[in-house]
Amino acid sequence: MQNTFLSNVLFPIFKPDFSRLAQRLHHKTIIITGASYGIGEALSYILADIDCRLILLARTTEKLQTIQHQLSTKKAQIEIFPIDLRNNEQIDHFLNHIEHNQIDILINNAGHSICRPIMQSLHRLHDFERTMQLNYFAQVKLCLALIPKLQQTLGQIINVSAINVLLAPTVNWAAYQASKTAFDQWLRCASAELENQNIKISTAYLPLVRTRMIEPTKLYDHVPALQPQQAATIICRLLLTRKHHYKPWWTIPAQLASVLFNPIWQKINYFYVKRKQC
Ligand SMILES: NC(=O)c1ccc[n+]([C@@H]2O[C@H](COP(=O)([O-])OP(=O)(O)OC[C@H]3O[C@@H](n4cnc5c(N)ncnc54)[C@H](OP(=O)(O)O)[C@@H]3O)[C@@H](O)[C@H]2O)c1
């Protein structure tokens, strides 16, 4: 209850006008990666009420099939494509599959997070490779391949990012934060060029969202967080407004604090690690 109040204050959600959203997305083809669970699943359910075509990507075939079945009576045409986005051959296979299709919007949402101390990662280079493969290389590969199609349709790329990439780094999150920051930087570098090609770029810098991604981190059980439907609503707003980004209202003060109090923040991280090691 207290957490819900706090999360409403910290992350107020403004629903977009659904009829205007429906107009904007009318007959559009939208790719949503990571559509089987969490934010991507919630977004698929919202957009299913619009007369558009949704192409849903994720690994878990049965879950995608269930979603497709549950949405079969809705307005949207739902297509599913089971894929492991860490696998380049599978991405190529998907790209061949949509070769002759019009694509209007790419929502880069699939992601994987790892929370692990470096001292437990000494023999786990694969943690860093896996997060980069999914959270960075797969997203770049999809963007590069789809740019010509998005150019033709005056399309949009939406990146589902995390607010952490704009703030001071946090202990234990090296693999995840580095990979999310990598794609954020890539897209920020590319955005002027892409916007010159008439492709809109939008990034949702989301705070914590209560999905299975954060379940293993017990510390987050008592921290204010969005519900997946609220995060999906933020993405819907970006689809309607085509704005450059969503950030919580407190981002700029938090960024300032990240710079001004960086030495203190580093000390807090240091003592947190020390206490955990005792
Ligand atoms: N939860 C948060 O607190 C939070 C905060 C800020 C930003 N985000 C970002 O929001 C996005 C969605 O995360 P979520 O919280 O909704 O997590 P989630 O519930 O775990 O969903 C992640 C989605 O990505 C898919 N996925 C994972 N690995 C994949 C792979 N190798 N190939 C294809 N699809 C894969 C998953 O489906 P399968 O397992 O079926 O493949 C699932 O549909 C992520 O990019 C995450 O970084 C999350």
The ligand as an SDF file (V2000), in Angstrom:
LIG
                    3D

 48 52  0  0  0  0  0  0  0  0999 V2000
   11.9850   -5.2090  -14.7840 N   0  0  0  0  0  0  0  0  0  0  0  0
   12.6370   -4.0920  -14.5900 C   0  0  0  0  0  0  0  0  0  0  0  0
   12.8030   -3.6320  -13.4360 O   0  0  0  0  0  0  0  0  0  0  0  0
   13.1670   -3.3060  -15.7490 C   0  0  0  0  0  0  0  0  0  0  0  0
   13.5800   -1.9860  -15.5220 C   0  0  0  0  0  0  0  0  0  0  0  0
   14.0690   -1.2320  -16.5790 C   0  0  0  0  0  0  0  0  0  0  0  0
   14.1420   -1.7920  -17.8510 C   0  0  0  0  0  0  0  0  0  0  0  0
   13.7470   -3.0820  -18.0430 N   0  0  0  0  0  0  0  0  0  0  0  0
   13.8740   -3.6410  -19.3890 C   0  0  0  0  0  0  0  0  0  0  0  0
   12.6040   -4.0430  -19.8370 O   0  0  0  0  0  0  0  0  0  0  0  0
   12.7460   -5.0730  -20.8170 C   0  0  0  0  0  0  0  0  0  0  0  0
   11.7410   -6.1770  -20.5290 C   0  0  0  0  0  0  0  0  0  0  0  0
   12.0800   -6.7620  -19.2810 O   0  0  0  0  0  0  0  0  0  0  0  0
   10.9840   -7.3910  -18.2930 P   0  0  0  0  0  0  0  0  0  0  0  0
   11.1650   -6.7100  -16.9880 O   0  0  0  0  0  0  0  0  0  0  0  0
    9.6640   -7.4280  -18.9300 O   0  0  0  0  0  0  0  0  0  0  0  0
   11.6040   -8.8550  -18.1120 O   0  0  0  0  0  0  0  0  0  0  0  0
   11.0050  -10.2980  -18.3460 P   0  0  0  0  0  0  0  0  0  0  0  0
    9.6630  -10.3990  -17.7390 O   0  0  0  0  0  0  0  0  0  0  0  0
   12.0580  -11.2380  -17.9090 O   0  0  0  0  0  0  0  0  0  0  0  0
   10.8330  -10.3690  -19.9240 O   0  0  0  0  0  0  0  0  0  0  0  0
   11.9510  -10.4270  -20.7550 C   0  0  0  0  0  0  0  0  0  0  0  0
   11.4790  -10.8070  -22.1480 C   0  0  0  0  0  0  0  0  0  0  0  0
   12.6480  -10.9580  -22.9860 O   0  0  0  0  0  0  0  0  0  0  0  0
   12.5850  -12.2580  -23.5940 C   0  0  0  0  0  0  0  0  0  0  0  0
   13.9200  -12.7960  -23.7910 N   0  0  0  0  0  0  0  0  0  0  0  0
   14.8660  -13.0240  -22.8470 C   0  0  0  0  0  0  0  0  0  0  0  0
   15.9390  -13.6020  -23.3940 N   0  0  0  0  0  0  0  0  0  0  0  0
   15.6680  -13.7320  -24.7300 C   0  0  0  0  0  0  0  0  0  0  0  0
   16.3850  -14.2670  -25.8260 C   0  0  0  0  0  0  0  0  0  0  0  0
   17.6070  -14.7800  -25.6790 N   0  0  0  0  0  0  0  0  0  0  0  0
   15.7950  -14.2420  -27.0370 N   0  0  0  0  0  0  0  0  0  0  0  0
   14.5520  -13.7290  -27.2050 C   0  0  0  0  0  0  0  0  0  0  0  0
   13.8250  -13.1990  -26.2030 N   0  0  0  0  0  0  0  0  0  0  0  0
   14.3830  -13.2260  -24.9770 C   0  0  0  0  0  0  0  0  0  0  0  0
   11.7940  -13.1140  -22.6160 C   0  0  0  0  0  0  0  0  0  0  0  0
   11.1560  -14.1980  -23.2420 O   0  0  0  0  0  0  0  0  0  0  0  0
   11.6980  -15.7010  -23.2660 P   0  0  0  0  0  0  0  0  0  0  0  0
   12.2640  -16.0230  -21.9190 O   0  0  0  0  0  0  0  0  0  0  0  0
   10.4680  -16.4670  -23.6240 O   0  0  0  0  0  0  0  0  0  0  0  0
   12.7070  -15.7220  -24.3400 O   0  0  0  0  0  0  0  0  0  0  0  0
   10.7360  -12.1240  -22.1360 C   0  0  0  0  0  0  0  0  0  0  0  0
    9.6620  -12.0950  -23.0350 O   0  0  0  0  0  0  0  0  0  0  0  0
   14.2070   -5.5170  -20.7470 C   0  0  0  0  0  0  0  0  0  0  0  0
   14.9100   -4.9820  -21.8430 O   0  0  0  0  0  0  0  0  0  0  0  0
   14.7150   -4.9120  -19.4590 C   0  0  0  0  0  0  0  0  0  0  0  0
   16.0940   -4.6230  -19.5050 O   0  0  0  0  0  0  0  0  0  0  0  0
   13.2500   -3.8470  -17.0330 C   0  0  0  0  0  0  0  0  0  0  0  0
  1  2  1  0
  2  3  2  0
  2  4  1  0
  4  5  1  0
  4 48  2  0
  5  6  2  0
  6  7  1  0
  7  8  2  0
  8  9  1  0
  8 48  1  0
  9 10  1  0
  9 46  1  0
 10 11  1  0
 11 12  1  0
 11 44  1  0
 12 13  1  0
 13 14  1  0
 14 15  2  0
 14 16  1  0
 14 17  1  0
 17 18  1  0
 18 19  2  0
 18 20  1  0
 18 21  1  0
 21 22  1  0
 22 23  1  0
 23 24  1  0
 23 42  1  0
 24 25  1  0
 25 26  1  0
 25 36  1  0
 26 27  1  0
 26 35  1  0
 27 28  2  0
 28 29  1  0
 29 30  1  0
 29 35  2  0
 30 31  1  0
 30 32  2  0
 32 33  1  0
 33 34  2  0
 34 35  1  0
 36 37  1  0
 36 42  1  0
 37 38  1  0
 38 39  2  0
 38 40  1  0
 38 41  1  0
 42 43  1  0
 44 45  1  0
 44 46  1  0
 46 47  1  0
M  CHG  2   8   1  16  -1
M  END
$$$$
